[in-house]
Amino acid sequence: MLGFRFFVGALAIGLLFSGMPGRISGQQPGPDPVPATAATLPDAPQVQPEVPSVAPATQAAVVELQNTPAQTPAQSSSSQAPAAQPAPAKTDREKAEEQLKEQEHQRVAGVMATFNTTRNRDALPLSPSQKFRLFFKSSTDPWPFLLAGVVSGIGQANDSPHEWGQGLQGYAKRFGGNYADAFIGNFFGNAVLPVLLKEDPRYFQKGTGNPIKRVLWAASSTFWCRRDNGKWGPNYANVGGNMIGSAIARSYYPASERDVYDTITDGFTVSIEGIAGAEVIEFWPDIARNMKRKHDEKMARKAAQSGDPGAKQPEVKKRD
């Protein structure tokens, strides 16, 4: 009986559940009920971040910085590089040094040194050290040695002075005496006295103009010179240097030539030789141009005789 009741009760429960499948399995869990108090509460106020105030000038700087294009490293380094400084102006001493170096290449016929000559009529005055250096450069050049050798040969042929004799020993004495004469005279006439008297030891070549005026100009250079202040006056240094050199030379010349007459005569002889040298220096450019013109004409005639149509015609230059 108990088993039958259990069976009937289980069957009834099964029928009950099988009859309502949608109501048990189809139900979905709904949202939690919202309390009435929570629905009626107002929204909490939103907290805004506090922005610090910026001054107008600062705002303008920020805007300008934002609008400025970014620079590359190369542009940044170039913008920071210092501006090139202009070259400092040359001093008068530096300009005179440049002019002096140009003179040290001047020669007549490629042999005779003319370092004491300038073609620049506005040449700057030389400093004392430059005057001494110009003297030393001129005195140690091969030209004065060659000139002394030629003059010694003439003296050897004339047996003058007779006391020095002949042969190699006599020639050596004459050579030493002639070179010493030139060295001592130039030392006082082109270095010591020009420094003390503020005179320019150079010959200012005229170069153009009437030939007669040029001859007189060259001849006057022995007795007339330009001074360091730009003015012209007597050439005390040149004449005085020649006399001092002649007086000192008496110490190594034979006793027969140690009188006052010989001293003065030798001094003036050297001055006259200076005039002859100035004339050669003044007109040598004209002589060189004339020789070149004649050579070109000669070559042109030879080319014309040989029938060479491509022969170069000589250039005709106008005289200044």
C-alpha positions as CSV (number, residue, x, y, z in Angstrom):
1,M,0.0,0.0,0.0
2,L,2.8,2.3,0.8
3,G,4.5,1.5,-2.5
4,F,1.3,2.2,-4.4
5,R,0.9,5.6,-2.7
6,F,4.6,6.5,-3.4
7,F,4.1,5.6,-7.0
8,V,0.9,7.6,-7.4
9,G,2.5,10.7,-5.7
10,A,5.6,10.5,-7.9
11,L,3.4,10.2,-11.0
12,A,1.3,13.2,-9.9
13,I,4.4,15.3,-9.3
14,G,5.8,14.3,-12.7
15,L,2.6,15.3,-14.5
16,L,2.6,18.6,-12.7
17,F,6.0,19.5,-13.9
18,S,5.5,18.2,-17.4
19,G,2.4,20.4,-17.8
20,M,4.1,23.7,-17.1
21,P,7.4,23.5,-19.1
22,G,7.3,27.2,-20.3
23,R,6.7,28.7,-17.0
24,I,9.7,27.0,-15.3
25,S,12.4,26.8,-18.0
26,G,11.3,29.9,-20.0
27,Q,11.6,32.4,-17.3
28,Q,14.8,34.6,-17.4
29,P,16.2,36.3,-14.4
30,G,15.1,39.9,-14.4
31,P,16.9,43.0,-13.3
32,D,17.2,43.7,-9.6
33,P,14.6,46.0,-8.4
34,V,15.8,49.6,-8.0
35,P,15.0,51.0,-4.7
36,A,12.8,54.0,-4.8
37,T,15.2,56.1,-2.9
38,A,18.0,55.6,-5.4
39,A,15.7,56.5,-8.3
40,T,14.7,59.8,-6.8
41,L,18.2,61.0,-5.9
42,P,19.7,63.8,-8.1
43,D,22.9,63.3,-10.2
44,A,26.1,64.1,-8.3
45,P,27.9,67.2,-9.6
46,Q,30.9,66.5,-11.9
47,V,34.2,67.9,-10.6
48,Q,36.0,69.9,-13.3
49,P,39.8,70.0,-13.3
50,E,41.2,73.4,-12.3
51,V,43.1,75.1,-15.1
52,P,45.7,77.6,-14.0
53,S,45.3,81.1,-15.5
54,V,47.9,82.1,-18.1
55,A,49.1,85.7,-18.6
56,P,48.3,87.2,-22.1
57,A,52.1,87.7,-22.8
58,T,52.8,84.1,-22.0
59,Q,49.9,82.9,-24.2
60,A,51.3,85.0,-27.1
61,A,54.8,83.4,-26.6
62,V,53.3,79.9,-26.6
63,V,51.3,80.6,-29.8
64,E,54.5,82.0,-31.5
65,L,56.5,79.0,-30.4
66,Q,53.9,76.7,-31.8
67,N,53.8,78.6,-35.1
68,T,57.6,78.6,-35.5
69,P,58.8,75.8,-37.8
70,A,61.2,73.3,-36.3
71,Q,64.9,73.8,-37.3
72,T,67.1,71.0,-38.5
73,P,70.4,70.4,-36.6
74,A,72.3,71.9,-39.6
75,Q,70.1,75.0,-39.6
76,S,70.5,75.3,-35.8
77,S,74.3,75.0,-36.0
78,S,74.5,77.5,-38.9
79,S,72.3,80.0,-37.1
80,Q,74.5,79.8,-34.1
81,A,77.8,80.1,-36.0
82,P,79.4,83.5,-35.5
83,A,79.4,86.0,-38.5
84,A,82.7,86.1,-40.5
85,Q,84.9,89.0,-39.3
86,P,86.3,91.3,-42.0
87,A,90.0,91.1,-42.6
88,P,92.0,93.7,-40.7
89,A,93.4,96.5,-42.8
90,K,97.1,96.3,-43.6
91,T,99.4,98.8,-41.9
92,D,101.8,101.1,-43.8
93,R,104.7,98.9,-42.7
94,E,103.0,95.8,-44.2
95,K,102.3,97.6,-47.4
96,A,105.9,98.8,-47.6
97,E,107.1,95.3,-47.0
98,E,105.1,94.0,-50.0
99,Q,106.6,96.8,-52.2
100,L,110.1,96.0,-51.0
101,K,109.7,92.3,-51.9
102,E,108.7,93.3,-55.4
103,Q,111.9,95.3,-55.7
104,E,114.0,92.3,-54.8
105,H,113.3,90.7,-58.2
106,Q,114.4,93.6,-60.3
107,R,117.4,93.2,-62.6
108,V,118.9,94.8,-65.7
109,A,119.5,92.3,-68.4
110,G,118.8,89.6,-65.9
111,V,122.2,90.3,-64.2
112,M,122.5,93.7,-62.7
113,A,120.6,93.9,-59.4
114,T,118.4,97.0,-59.0
115,F,116.9,96.4,-55.6
116,N,117.3,100.0,-54.7
117,T,115.0,101.1,-57.5
118,T,111.2,101.5,-57.4
119,R,108.8,102.2,-60.2
120,N,106.1,103.3,-57.8
121,R,106.2,107.0,-57.4
122,D,103.9,106.7,-54.3
123,A,106.0,104.1,-52.6
124,L,105.7,104.2,-48.8
125,P,108.8,105.1,-46.8
126,L,110.9,102.3,-45.4
127,S,111.4,101.6,-41.7
128,P,115.0,101.6,-40.3
129,S,115.1,97.7,-40.3
130,Q,113.9,97.6,-43.9
131,K,116.6,100.0,-45.0
132,F,119.3,97.8,-43.4
133,R,117.8,94.7,-44.9
134,L,117.7,96.3,-48.4
135,F,121.4,97.2,-48.0
136,F,122.3,93.7,-46.9
137,K,120.3,92.1,-49.8
138,S,122.0,94.3,-52.3
139,S,125.5,93.8,-50.9
140,T,125.3,90.0,-50.8
141,D,123.8,89.5,-54.2
142,P,126.1,88.0,-56.9
143,W,126.1,91.2,-58.8
144,P,128.5,93.3,-56.6
145,F,131.0,90.3,-56.5
146,L,130.9,90.1,-60.3
147,L,131.3,93.9,-60.6
148,A,134.3,93.8,-58.2
149,G,135.8,91.0,-60.3
150,V,135.6,93.1,-63.5
151,V,137.0,96.2,-61.9
152,S,139.8,94.2,-60.4
153,G,140.7,92.8,-63.7
154,I,140.9,96.3,-65.2
155,G,143.2,97.3,-62.3
156,Q,145.3,94.3,-62.8
157,A,145.8,95.2,-66.4
158,N,146.7,98.8,-65.5
159,D,148.9,97.6,-62.6
160,S,147.0,99.9,-60.2
161,P,147.9,100.2,-57.5
162,H,151.5,99.2,-58.4
163,E,152.3,98.1,-54.8
164,W,149.8,95.2,-54.9
165,G,151.8,93.6,-57.7
166,Q,150.6,91.0,-60.2
167,G,149.5,87.4,-60.2
168,L,146.9,85.8,-58.2
169,Q,147.9,87.6,-55.0
170,G,147.7,91.0,-56.7
171,Y,144.3,90.2,-58.1
172,A,143.0,89.0,-54.8
173,K,144.1,92.3,-53.1
174,R,142.4,94.3,-55.8
175,F,139.2,92.2,-55.6
176,G,139.1,92.5,-51.8
177,G,139.7,96.3,-52.0
178,N,137.0,96.9,-54.7
179,Y,134.4,94.9,-52.9
180,A,135.2,96.5,-49.5
181,D,134.8,99.9,-51.1
182,A,131.3,99.1,-52.4
183,F,130.2,97.4,-49.2
184,I,131.4,100.2,-46.8
185,G,130.0,102.9,-49.0
186,N,126.6,101.3,-49.3
187,F,126.6,100.5,-45.6
188,F,126.8,104.2,-44.7
189,G,125.2,105.7,-47.8
190,N,122.2,103.3,-48.0
191,A,121.6,102.2,-44.4
192,V,123.2,104.2,-41.6
193,L,122.9,107.7,-42.9
194,P,119.4,107.3,-44.4
195,V,118.2,106.1,-41.1
196,L,119.8,109.0,-39.2
197,L,118.8,111.6,-41.7
198,K,115.4,110.0,-42.6
199,E,116.2,109.8,-46.3
200,D,114.9,107.2,-48.8
201,P,117.9,105.3,-50.3
202,R,116.0,104.2,-53.4
203,Y,116.0,105.6,-56.9
204,F,112.5,106.6,-58.0
205,Q,112.4,105.7,-61.7
206,K,110.7,108.2,-63.9
207,G,110.0,105.8,-66.8
208,T,108.1,108.1,-69.1
209,G,108.2,111.6,-70.5
210,N,110.8,113.7,-72.4
211,P,114.1,111.8,-72.7
212,I,116.2,114.9,-71.8
213,K,114.1,115.4,-68.6
214,R,114.6,111.7,-67.8
215,V,118.4,112.0,-68.2
216,L,118.5,115.0,-65.9
217,W,116.2,113.2,-63.5
218,A,118.5,110.2,-63.3
219,A,121.6,112.3,-62.9
220,S,120.1,114.3,-60.1
221,S,119.3,111.2,-58.0
222,T,122.9,111.2,-56.8
223,F,122.5,114.6,-55.2
224,W,118.7,114.9,-54.7
225,C,116.5,112.3,-53.0
226,R,113.1,111.9,-51.4
227,R,112.8,111.9,-47.7
228,D,110.6,109.8,-45.4
229,N,108.1,112.6,-45.0
230,G,107.5,112.6,-48.8
231,K,109.4,115.8,-49.5
232,W,112.5,116.1,-51.7
233,G,115.9,117.5,-50.7
234,P,119.7,117.1,-50.9
235,N,121.0,113.6,-50.9
236,Y,123.3,113.9,-47.9
237,A,123.3,110.2,-47.2
238,N,124.6,109.1,-50.7
239,V,127.4,111.7,-51.0
240,G,128.4,111.4,-47.4
241,G,128.4,107.6,-47.5
242,N,130.7,107.7,-50.6
243,M,133.1,110.0,-48.8
244,I,133.1,108.0,-45.6
245,G,133.7,104.8,-47.6
246,S,136.6,106.4,-49.4
247,A,138.1,107.6,-46.2
248,I,137.9,104.2,-44.5
249,A,139.4,102.6,-47.6
250,R,142.7,104.5,-47.0
251,S,143.4,102.1,-44.2
252,Y,143.9,99.1,-46.5
253,Y,145.2,100.9,-49.6
254,P,148.9,101.4,-50.2
255,A,150.6,104.4,-48.5
256,S,150.9,106.2,-51.8
257,E,147.1,106.6,-52.0
258,R,146.4,107.7,-48.5
259,D,146.4,111.5,-49.0
260,V,143.4,113.8,-48.9
261,Y,143.3,114.2,-52.7
262,D,142.9,110.5,-53.4
263,T,140.2,110.3,-50.7
264,I,138.1,113.1,-52.2
265,T,138.7,111.9,-55.8
266,D,137.6,108.3,-55.0
267,G,134.5,109.6,-53.2
268,F,133.4,111.7,-56.2
269,T,134.3,108.9,-58.6
270,V,131.9,106.6,-56.8
271,S,129.2,109.3,-57.0
272,I,129.7,109.7,-60.8
273,E,129.5,105.9,-61.2
274,G,126.2,106.1,-59.4
275,I,125.0,108.6,-62.0
276,A,125.9,106.2,-64.8
277,G,124.1,103.4,-63.0
278,A,121.0,105.5,-62.6
279,E,121.0,106.3,-66.3
280,V,121.2,102.6,-67.2
281,I,118.4,101.8,-64.8
282,E,116.2,104.6,-66.1
283,F,116.4,103.7,-69.8
284,W,116.9,100.0,-69.7
285,P,113.1,99.2,-70.1
286,D,113.2,101.3,-73.3
287,I,116.3,99.5,-74.5
288,A,114.7,96.1,-73.8
289,R,111.5,97.0,-75.6
290,N,113.5,98.3,-78.6
291,M,115.5,95.1,-78.7
292,K,112.4,92.9,-78.5
293,R,110.7,94.9,-81.3
294,K,113.7,94.5,-83.6
295,H,113.9,90.8,-82.9
296,D,110.2,90.4,-83.7
297,E,110.6,92.3,-86.9
298,K,113.6,90.2,-87.9
299,M,111.7,87.0,-87.2
300,A,108.8,88.3,-89.2
301,R,111.0,89.0,-92.2
302,K,112.5,85.6,-92.1
303,A,109.1,84.0,-91.9
304,A,107.9,86.1,-94.9
305,Q,111.0,85.1,-97.0
306,S,110.3,81.4,-96.2
307,G,106.7,81.8,-97.4
308,D,105.1,80.9,-94.1
309,P,101.6,82.5,-94.3
310,G,101.0,81.9,-90.6
311,A,103.9,83.8,-89.4
312,K,103.2,85.9,-86.4
313,Q,103.4,89.6,-87.1
314,P,105.4,91.7,-84.6
315,E,103.4,93.6,-82.1
316,V,103.5,97.4,-82.3
317,K,103.1,99.1,-78.9
318,K,102.5,102.7,-78.4
319,R,105.0,104.6,-76.4
320,D,103.7,106.2,-73.2
